[in-house]
Amino acid sequence: MKGKIIKGIAGFYYVHAVDVGHAVDVGHAPGTVYECKAKGVFRKDHRKPLVGDDVEMDVLDGHSLHYLF
């Protein structure tokens, strides 16, 4: 699932995702906001996702928490 980071607080990232086939535009597109955490590869490479970044995410643990790729 693809989306755009709209907020980042204490290692959690809030991602606005829309249905496939729609543009990701937080101000206008319908969609859902998911609470996510970055995968370990970000910490390993000393990279940090930023607000406004386009991201890809997936449910890895079956709960409401998602992970950024």
HUNORSUL-V317484 format. One record per backbone hydrogen bond with DSSP energy under -1.0 kcal/mol. CO is the residue of the C=O (numbers start at 1). NH is the residue of the N-H. If there is no record, write none. Layout:
# HUNORSUL-V317484
co=[CO	CO]
nh=[NH	NH]
This chain:
# HUNORSUL-V317484
co=[1	3	4	5	7	9	12	13	14	14	15	16	17	19	23	25	25	32	34	35	36	37	39	40	41	42	43	50	53	55	56	58	66	67	68]
nh=[57	55	16	52	14	12	9	36	6	7	34	4	32	22	25	28	29	17	15	66	13	68	42	44	45	47	46	53	5	3	69	67	37	58	39]
